[in-house]
Amino acid sequence: MKKNEEMRVEYKREDLGKGVRGKHLAEFKKGSNLVLLTPELSKIFPTNEAVNAALISLIGIARSATNLTSPPSARATKRRTA
């Protein structure tokens, strides 16, 4: 945190614990996409494998429902813009 920045009043520095500098640096350098889940979601999806499986499943459902694998035809595009 910069010197001129202040934390919101609802946050107390002592509640945040000691930070670990560079905790995710190795993953970042590998080029992975680090995503933080809300506590509710982390209970449902406790591992990265669980999150990835759910997302892959969702992509499959979305593709089958909307036919995302093929580009829209000129006729379909014309209907959407009319």
N, CA and C atoms as a LAMMPS dump frame, in Angstrom:
ITEM: TIMESTEP
0
ITEM: NUMBER OF ATOMS
246
ITEM: BOX BOUNDS ff ff ff
-5.0000000000000000e+02 5.0000000000000000e+02
-5.0000000000000000e+02 5.0000000000000000e+02
-5.0000000000000000e+02 5.0000000000000000e+02
ITEM: ATOMS id mol type element x y z
1 1 1 N 0.841 -1.171 0
2 1 2 C 0 0 0
3 1 3 C 0.89 1.239 0
4 2 1 N 0.498 2.201 -0.803
5 2 2 C 1.264 3.438 -0.879
6 2 3 C 1.032 4.26 0.382
7 3 1 N 1.981 5.129 0.654
8 3 2 C 1.894 5.944 1.871
9 3 3 C 0.635 6.797 1.922
10 4 1 N 0.212 7.337 0.79
11 4 2 C -0.921 8.246 0.776
12 4 3 C -2.265 7.524 0.792
13 5 1 N -2.269 6.215 0.576
14 5 2 C -3.515 5.467 0.555
15 5 3 C -3.871 5.013 1.957
16 6 1 N -5.147 5.051 2.263
17 6 2 C -5.61 4.567 3.554
18 6 3 C -6.594 3.442 3.335
19 7 1 N -6.632 2.522 4.278
20 7 2 C -7.587 1.434 4.196
21 7 3 C -8.966 1.949 4.594
22 8 1 N -9.975 1.252 4.137
23 8 2 C -11.328 1.589 4.543
24 8 3 C -11.466 1.354 6.04
25 9 1 N -12.404 2.057 6.64
26 9 2 C -12.555 1.981 8.092
27 9 3 C -12.981 0.589 8.564
28 10 1 N -13.676 -0.175 7.709
29 10 2 C -14.114 -1.513 8.135
30 10 3 C -12.975 -2.527 8.207
31 11 1 N -11.818 -2.188 7.642
32 11 2 C -10.664 -3.076 7.693
33 11 3 C -9.723 -2.64 8.81
34 12 1 N -9.245 -3.593 9.536
35 12 2 C -8.244 -3.344 10.576
36 12 3 C -6.966 -4.077 10.168
37 13 1 N -5.86 -3.401 10.205
38 13 2 C -4.587 -3.987 9.79
39 13 3 C -4.287 -5.279 10.552
40 14 1 N -4.587 -5.299 11.834
41 14 2 C -4.282 -6.498 12.626
42 14 3 C -5.145 -7.7 12.228
43 15 1 N -6.295 -7.47 11.609
44 15 2 C -7.152 -8.569 11.154
45 15 3 C -6.65 -9.204 9.863
46 16 1 N -5.816 -8.502 9.132
47 16 2 C -5.365 -8.994 7.843
48 16 3 C -4.229 -10.008 7.939
49 17 1 N -3.58 -10.075 9.046
50 17 2 C -2.467 -11.008 9.199
51 17 3 C -1.23 -10.522 8.483
52 18 1 N -0.204 -11.334 8.524
53 18 2 C 1.052 -10.958 7.889
54 18 3 C 1.005 -11.403 6.428
55 19 1 N 1.232 -10.482 5.524
56 19 2 C 1.244 -10.8 4.102
57 19 3 C 2.518 -11.528 3.71
58 20 1 N 2.44 -12.28 2.638
59 20 2 C 3.594 -13.008 2.127
60 20 3 C 3.92 -12.432 0.758
61 21 1 N 5.03 -11.723 0.68
62 21 2 C 5.43 -11.103 -0.582
63 21 3 C 5.81 -12.192 -1.589
64 22 1 N 5.245 -12.066 -2.784
65 22 2 C 5.588 -12.997 -3.859
66 22 3 C 4.958 -14.368 -3.743
67 23 1 N 3.919 -14.503 -2.96
68 23 2 C 3.286 -15.801 -2.705
69 23 3 C 2.866 -16.496 -4.013
70 24 1 N 2.369 -15.752 -4.971
71 24 2 C 1.868 -16.331 -6.211
72 24 3 C 2.76 -16.013 -7.409
73 25 1 N 3.959 -15.527 -7.165
74 25 2 C 4.844 -15.094 -8.234
75 25 3 C 5.23 -16.234 -9.179
76 26 1 N 5.532 -17.401 -8.664
77 26 2 C 5.952 -18.519 -9.52
78 26 3 C 4.837 -18.898 -10.493
79 27 1 N 3.602 -18.976 -10.006
80 27 2 C 2.466 -19.291 -10.877
81 27 3 C 2.26 -18.185 -11.909
82 28 1 N 2.406 -16.942 -11.476
83 28 2 C 2.242 -15.809 -12.381
84 28 3 C 3.261 -15.871 -13.508
85 29 1 N 4.501 -16.194 -13.173
86 29 2 C 5.557 -16.263 -14.179
87 29 3 C 5.324 -17.406 -15.162
88 30 1 N 4.656 -18.472 -14.712
89 30 2 C 4.347 -19.583 -15.605
90 30 3 C 3.255 -19.2 -16.595
91 31 1 N 2.585 -18.106 -16.322
92 31 2 C 1.554 -17.655 -17.237
93 31 3 C 0.176 -18.171 -16.889
94 32 1 N 0.016 -18.704 -15.712
95 32 2 C -1.303 -19.199 -15.335
96 32 3 C -2.208 -18.029 -14.993
97 33 1 N -3.487 -18.293 -15.01
98 33 2 C -4.472 -17.272 -14.714
99 33 3 C -5.025 -17.54 -13.316
100 34 1 N -4.518 -16.846 -12.349
101 34 2 C -4.926 -17.026 -10.966
102 34 3 C -6.264 -16.341 -10.749
103 35 1 N -7.214 -17.081 -10.194
104 35 2 C -8.544 -16.542 -9.923
105 35 3 C -8.882 -16.845 -8.476
106 36 1 N -9.363 -15.846 -7.771
107 36 2 C -9.76 -16.039 -6.382
108 36 3 C -11.263 -16.252 -6.316
109 37 1 N -11.676 -17.299 -5.626
110 37 2 C -13.09 -17.603 -5.482
111 37 3 C -13.628 -17.023 -4.185
112 38 1 N -14.911 -16.74 -4.186
113 38 2 C -15.546 -16.314 -2.944
114 38 3 C -15.583 -17.507 -1.997
115 39 1 N -15.7 -17.271 -0.698
116 39 2 C -15.75 -18.39 0.25
117 39 3 C -16.872 -19.388 -0.066
118 40 1 N -18.016 -18.899 -0.528
119 40 2 C -19.131 -19.788 -0.86
120 40 3 C -18.765 -20.723 -2.006
121 41 1 N -18.125 -20.179 -3.035
122 41 2 C -17.73 -21.008 -4.173
123 41 3 C -16.594 -21.96 -3.824
124 42 1 N -15.69 -21.533 -2.971
125 42 2 C -14.575 -22.411 -2.613
126 42 3 C -15.044 -23.617 -1.793
127 43 1 N -16.2 -23.511 -1.145
128 43 2 C -16.776 -24.678 -0.455
129 43 3 C -17.328 -25.677 -1.467
130 44 1 N -17.894 -25.163 -2.551
131 44 2 C -18.474 -26.017 -3.583
132 44 3 C -17.385 -26.591 -4.489
133 45 1 N -16.388 -25.774 -4.813
134 45 2 C -15.289 -26.174 -5.689
135 45 3 C -13.975 -26.053 -4.918
136 46 1 N -13.623 -27.07 -4.128
137 46 2 C -12.465 -26.955 -3.236
138 46 3 C -11.099 -27.051 -3.916
139 47 1 N -11.052 -27.52 -5.165
140 47 2 C -9.762 -27.664 -5.85
141 47 3 C -9.823 -27.043 -7.237
142 48 1 N -8.657 -26.772 -7.815
143 48 2 C -8.646 -26.245 -9.177
144 48 3 C -9.196 -27.258 -10.165
145 49 1 N -9.027 -28.544 -9.883
146 49 2 C -9.577 -29.578 -10.752
147 49 3 C -11.106 -29.51 -10.772
148 50 1 N -11.718 -29.271 -9.603
149 50 2 C -13.171 -29.168 -9.519
150 50 3 C -13.678 -27.954 -10.29
151 51 1 N -12.981 -26.847 -10.176
152 51 2 C -13.373 -25.636 -10.903
153 51 3 C -13.249 -25.876 -12.401
154 52 1 N -12.122 -26.443 -12.836
155 52 2 C -11.901 -26.678 -14.261
156 52 3 C -12.93 -27.65 -14.831
157 53 1 N -13.254 -28.713 -14.106
158 53 2 C -14.255 -29.677 -14.579
159 53 3 C -15.615 -29.007 -14.742
160 54 1 N -15.988 -28.166 -13.78
161 54 2 C -17.274 -27.469 -13.861
162 54 3 C -17.3 -26.515 -15.048
163 55 1 N -16.218 -25.793 -15.263
164 55 2 C -16.177 -24.847 -16.386
165 55 3 C -16.19 -25.569 -17.733
166 56 1 N -15.471 -26.663 -17.837
167 56 2 C -15.466 -27.433 -19.086
168 56 3 C -16.867 -27.968 -19.373
169 57 1 N -17.54 -28.436 -18.339
170 57 2 C -18.908 -28.914 -18.492
171 57 3 C -19.832 -27.79 -18.944
172 58 1 N -19.685 -26.631 -18.334
173 58 2 C -20.507 -25.479 -18.693
174 58 3 C -20.269 -25.053 -20.141
175 59 1 N -19.027 -25.087 -20.579
176 59 2 C -18.701 -24.739 -21.963
177 59 3 C -19.377 -25.72 -22.915
178 60 1 N -19.335 -27.015 -22.58
179 60 2 C -19.997 -28.021 -23.412
180 60 3 C -21.491 -27.78 -23.523
181 61 1 N -22.115 -27.441 -22.411
182 61 2 C -23.554 -27.147 -22.415
183 61 3 C -23.835 -25.904 -23.25
184 62 1 N -23.032 -24.864 -23.056
185 62 2 C -23.241 -23.629 -23.809
186 62 3 C -23.053 -23.853 -25.301
187 63 1 N -22.065 -24.621 -25.674
188 63 2 C -21.827 -24.884 -27.103
189 63 3 C -22.97 -25.672 -27.709
190 64 1 N -23.458 -26.663 -27.001
191 64 2 C -24.547 -27.457 -27.564
192 64 3 C -25.844 -26.651 -27.615
193 65 1 N -26.032 -25.747 -26.677
194 65 2 C -27.259 -24.955 -26.639
195 65 3 C -27.244 -23.823 -27.661
196 66 1 N -26.078 -23.267 -27.935
197 66 2 C -26.019 -22.098 -28.815
198 66 3 C -25.246 -22.349 -30.091
199 67 1 N -24.743 -23.564 -30.264
200 67 2 C -23.984 -23.913 -31.46
201 67 3 C -22.803 -22.967 -31.658
202 68 1 N -22.017 -22.746 -30.603
203 68 2 C -20.89 -21.824 -30.642
204 68 3 C -19.739 -22.292 -31.519
205 69 1 N -19.733 -23.571 -31.884
206 69 2 C -18.588 -24.089 -32.634
207 69 3 C -18.604 -23.649 -34.089
208 70 1 N -19.761 -23.219 -34.604
209 70 2 C -19.789 -22.758 -35.99
210 70 3 C -20.13 -21.281 -36.026
211 71 1 N -19.513 -20.55 -36.956
212 71 2 C -19.809 -19.117 -37.045
213 71 3 C -21.244 -18.911 -37.516
214 72 1 N -21.847 -17.788 -37.16
215 72 2 C -23.229 -17.546 -37.575
216 72 3 C -23.311 -17.368 -39.09
217 73 1 N -24.397 -17.858 -39.651
218 73 2 C -24.588 -17.696 -41.101
219 73 3 C -24.957 -16.256 -41.405
220 74 1 N -24.838 -15.878 -42.659
221 74 2 C -25.189 -14.513 -43.063
222 74 3 C -26.662 -14.25 -42.779
223 75 1 N -27.501 -15.253 -42.969
224 75 2 C -28.935 -15.106 -42.719
225 75 3 C -29.207 -14.86 -41.238
226 76 1 N -28.536 -15.613 -40.361
227 76 2 C -28.724 -15.439 -38.916
228 76 3 C -28.225 -14.066 -38.472
229 77 1 N -27.124 -13.628 -39.043
230 77 2 C -26.581 -12.31 -38.703
231 77 3 C -27.543 -11.21 -39.12
232 78 1 N -28.141 -11.369 -40.308
233 78 2 C -29.076 -10.374 -40.822
234 78 3 C -30.3 -10.275 -39.899
235 79 1 N -30.801 -11.429 -39.413
236 79 2 C -31.955 -11.421 -38.501
237 79 3 C -31.65 -10.713 -37.215
238 80 1 N -30.42 -10.919 -36.689
239 80 2 C -30.053 -10.309 -35.406
240 80 3 C -29.956 -8.795 -35.483
241 81 1 N -29.523 -8.277 -36.626
242 81 2 C -29.326 -6.846 -36.752
243 81 3 C -30.609 -6.119 -37.165
244 82 1 N -31.593 -6.845 -37.631
245 82 2 C -32.852 -6.216 -38.075
246 82 3 C -33.732 -5.839 -36.916
